[in-house]
Amino acid sequence: MALKNCVVIFGGGGQDGIFLNELLLSRGYKVFVFTHSGSEIGPAIDVSDFNTVENTIQKYCPDIVFHLAAKSSTRHEFVLENHKAIVDGALAIIEAVDRHVPNSKVFLASSALVFKSEGGLINERCQLVTDTAYAMARVEALQIARYYKQRGRKVYVGFLFNHESPLRPPNSVARQVARNVVEIKNGISSKLVIGNASIIKEWAWAGDIANAIHCFLMQDDIYEICIGDGIGISIYEYAAACCDAVGISLEKYLEEPPEFKAEYPMLINGSEKIRALGWEPKVNLEQLAIKMINAELDMVNPNGLKI
């Protein structure tokens, strides 16, 4: 069935899929979401299974297809899982589009981690690296996208930099810091442990990034782009903003284990291309911290006071 303004999201169970679904529905799209294991968000689908993906593409004939499926970990133990989701998934999705809806747009989520980080700003021209199993899979998927672009397909690749929301996994740094700050405020904990508080990265709001992705898809001149706000903020600054939100001092509680080794000291993009498309972030660091703290407060006491 061909539906006007139809969107299919594969791997839509994470924060990006949830924010994109909400944004697209608000703009009049008909959205069909599929997840890895199946949930209230959407039914399960194996994106590496071409027949299943092809049947889905034939059924909905979407105008836009999102491929967001991945295990967001650089650890080698997920090498096979990520190859299936990221690489085999990209091939299955784009080939199905190529066969049945060749004029449709495909968005392929990629990562800032495919670029060599040398302490400066990263852009689309930086050297690609395969220094982790995760980066290797992302680079393979990028090459698949470039191949189909040569065939005339509209394949958009977004290199996503760090972005946050309460929908991030509980073990993410942003969630851990916010939760720990709430525990300190409530007298449950007496210290805030951060591996390396000097690491600088982006802390964009996931809802802003969903807007950036949609903005990227609404043009036909650029097909590979770094997506992020380009604002470098240390983990220390984020933790301080969380502490300020509840009225405690970070210095009093901060503890940094000396043996901790960071993957990178800084990961920031120039953001020239995405801003040139007219996109600007709306949520700043202080607002993000309040959103993260309120979400943790809500988990402790759903009916309690928020900031």
Secondary structure, DSSP 8 states (H G I E B T S, - for coil): ---TTEEEEETTTSHHHHHHHHHHHHTT-EEEEEBSS--SS--B--TT-HHHHHHHHHHH--SEEEE--------GGGHHHHIIIIIIHHHHHHHHHHHH-TTSEEEEEEEGGGB---SS-B-TTS-B---SHHHHHHHHHHHHHHHHHHTT-EEEEEEE--EE-TTS-TTSHHHHHHHHHHHHHTTS-S-EE-S-TT-EE--EEHHHHHHHHHHHHT-SS--EEEES----EEHHHHHHHHHHHHT--HHHHEE--TT---S-SEE-B--HHHHHTT------HHHHHHHHHHHHHHHH-TTS---
